[in-house]
Amino acid sequence: MMTARIDHLVTSGTFSLDGGTWDVDNNVWIVGDDREAIVIDAAHDADAIAAAVGDRHLVAIVSTHGHDDHIDAAPALAVRTGAPILLHPDDLMLWKHRHPGTAPHGPLEDGQVITVAGTELTVLHTPGHSPGAVCLYAPGLGTVFSGDTLFSGGPGATGRSYSDFGVIIGSIRERLLTLPPETVVRTGHGDSTTIGGEAPHLEEWIARGH
């Protein structure tokens, strides 16, 4: 049996919230083998994501949170592939901003395990960037998919609606920095990092955070 691998795609589009719009590049992560896969954050370009998945069975489209740049291509990808879209229910209000009159196909819950290609990914509810933000921890792959909760250089932004700096710091401290230090952090934007590379800087982030 093949071991799951991680494919990486960068897509470009916009992020809109609170009346502003910004150009963004998003990381799309595809975890699977030659037979099946999941997509983490269907951002901007359903055609490019579908091409990267190829003829594999798409088990699920997993959304780390409901900001529109992470979910804008999800419905189109779901229609093309038949895969269910999963989102933590605390972010449904953000989903409805972008896709009114529709809903994701299923919830994500803390502790839930998603299995693809013999690899388990555990859902960690990590609110702060948004109320329903989650990370996906795959110990068998030595990695955590952090969405916009933790980046190379610090926590995700908390300056917009539904965000909270104190909450995101608590999520990072309790849910992420407790993972093995060699764990690779694959982020929603920009470069990957490691838990051990970020952990020493927690107090600096807190000092400059407010």
C-alpha positions in Angstrom: 0.0 0.0 0.0 1.3 3.4 -0.9 1.8 6.0 1.8 -0.1 9.2 1.5 1.7 12.1 0.0 1.2 15.9 0.2 0.7 17.9 -3.0 0.8 21.7 -2.9 -0.8 24.2 -5.1 -0.8 28.0 -4.9 -3.9 29.8 -6.2 -4.5 33.6 -6.4 -7.6 35.7 -5.9 -9.1 38.1 -3.3 -10.1 38.1 0.3 -13.1 40.3 1.3 -14.4 41.1 4.7 -15.7 44.2 6.6 -16.0 46.2 3.3 -12.4 45.8 2.2 -10.9 43.5 -0.5 -7.3 42.4 -0.8 -5.3 40.3 -3.3 -4.1 37.1 -1.8 -2.2 33.9 -2.7 -3.5 30.8 -1.0 -1.9 27.4 -0.3 -4.1 24.5 -1.3 -3.0 21.2 0.2 -4.0 17.8 -1.3 -3.3 14.7 0.9 -3.7 11.3 -0.6 -2.2 8.6 -2.8 -2.8 7.6 -6.4 -6.4 6.4 -5.6 -8.0 8.9 -3.3 -7.3 12.3 -1.8 -8.7 15.2 0.3 -8.4 18.9 -0.5 -7.7 21.3 2.3 -9.0 24.8 1.5 -10.5 25.0 -2.0 -9.2 28.5 -2.8 -10.0 30.6 -5.9 -9.5 28.1 -8.8 -11.7 25.0 -9.0 -10.2 24.1 -12.4 -6.6 24.1 -11.1 -7.5 22.1 -8.0 -9.5 19.5 -10.0 -6.5 19.2 -12.4 -4.2 18.5 -9.4 -6.5 15.9 -8.0 -6.8 14.3 -11.4 -8.8 11.1 -11.6 -8.5 10.3 -7.9 -11.6 9.9 -5.8 -12.0 13.1 -3.8 -13.0 12.0 -0.3 -13.7 15.5 1.1 -13.1 19.2 0.7 -12.0 20.3 4.1 -12.2 24.0 5.0 -9.9 25.2 7.8 -12.2 28.2 8.2 -14.9 30.2 6.5 -13.1 33.2 5.1 -14.0 33.6 1.5 -10.5 33.1 0.1 -10.5 29.6 1.6 -13.9 28.5 0.4 -14.7 30.5 -2.7 -13.9 27.5 -5.1 -15.4 24.8 -2.8 -18.9 24.6 -4.3 -17.7 24.4 -7.9 -15.2 21.7 -6.9 -17.9 19.8 -5.0 -20.1 19.8 -8.1 -17.3 18.6 -10.3 -16.2 15.8 -7.9 -19.2 14.9 -5.8 -17.0 15.4 -2.7 -18.6 16.8 0.5 -17.5 20.2 1.8 -16.8 20.1 5.6 -16.7 23.2 7.8 -16.8 23.9 11.5 -20.4 25.2 12.3 -19.1 28.2 14.2 -18.0 29.6 10.8 -21.4 29.2 9.0 -22.0 33.0 9.1 -18.8 33.5 7.1 -19.8 30.8 4.6 -23.2 32.5 4.1 -21.4 35.8 3.4 -19.8 34.2 0.4 -22.3 31.5 -0.6 -25.7 32.7 0.5 -28.5 30.2 0.2 -26.2 27.2 0.4 -24.5 25.3 3.2 -21.5 23.0 3.6 -22.4 19.3 3.4 -21.1 18.4 6.9 -19.5 19.7 10.1 -16.0 19.5 11.4 -15.7 18.9 15.1 -12.8 18.9 17.6 -11.3 15.4 17.7 -12.9 14.2 14.5 -10.7 12.0 12.5 -10.6 12.1 8.7 -8.9 9.1 7.0 -7.5 9.2 3.5 -5.1 6.8 1.9 -4.6 5.0 5.3 -3.5 8.3 6.9 -5.5 9.9 9.8 -5.9 13.6 10.1 -7.3 14.8 13.5 -9.4 18.0 13.6 -8.1 20.5 16.2 -10.6 23.3 16.9 -8.4 26.4 17.1 -10.6 29.5 17.2 -9.2 33.0 17.2 -8.6 33.9 13.5 -12.3 33.0 13.2 -14.6 31.2 15.6 -14.7 28.0 13.7 -11.1 27.8 12.6 -9.5 24.3 12.7 -6.1 22.8 12.1 -5.6 19.2 10.8 -2.9 17.2 12.5 -1.5 14.2 10.7 1.1 12.5 13.0 1.8 9.8 10.4 3.0 12.5 8.0 4.7 14.6 10.8 2.7 17.7 9.8 -0.1 19.9 10.9 -2.2 22.0 8.4 -2.7 25.2 10.3 -4.9 27.2 7.9 -4.6 30.8 9.1 -4.1 30.0 12.8 -0.3 29.8 12.8 2.2 31.1 10.2 5.9 31.3 9.8 6.5 34.3 12.1 3.4 34.3 14.3 -0.3 33.9 14.7 -2.9 34.6 12.0 -4.5 38.1 11.8 -7.1 39.1 14.4 -8.0 42.6 13.2 -11.3 41.8 11.5 -14.8 40.8 12.5 -15.2 37.5 14.4 -11.5 37.4 15.3 -9.9 37.6 18.8 -6.2 37.9 19.6 -6.4 36.4 23.1 -8.3 33.4 21.8 -5.9 32.7 19.0 -3.0 32.8 21.4 -4.7 30.3 23.6 -5.4 28.0 20.7 -1.8 28.1 19.5 -0.4 27.6 23.0 -2.7 24.8 24.0 -3.4 23.0 20.7 -0.4 23.6 18.5 2.7 24.3 20.5 2.0 21.0 22.4 2.7 19.0 19.2 6.2 17.5 18.7 8.7 20.3 17.8 9.7 18.7 14.6 6.1 18.8 13.3 6.0 20.7 10.0 3.4 23.5 9.9 1.8 23.8 6.5 0.1 27.1 6.4 -2.8 28.8 4.6 -0.5 31.4 3.0 3.2 31.7 2.6 6.0 29.4 3.7 5.9 26.3 5.9 7.6 26.3 9.3 7.9 24.0 12.3 6.3 23.9 15.7 9.8 24.1 17.2 10.7 27.0 15.1 7.7 29.0 16.3 7.3 28.0 19.9 10.1 30.2 21.3 8.4 33.3 20.1 5.1 33.0 21.9 5.9 35.7 24.5 7.1 38.1 21.7 3.7 37.7 19.9 1.8 38.4 23.1 3.9 41.5 23.8 3.2 43.0 20.4 -0.2 41.6 19.9 -2.5 44.3 21.3 
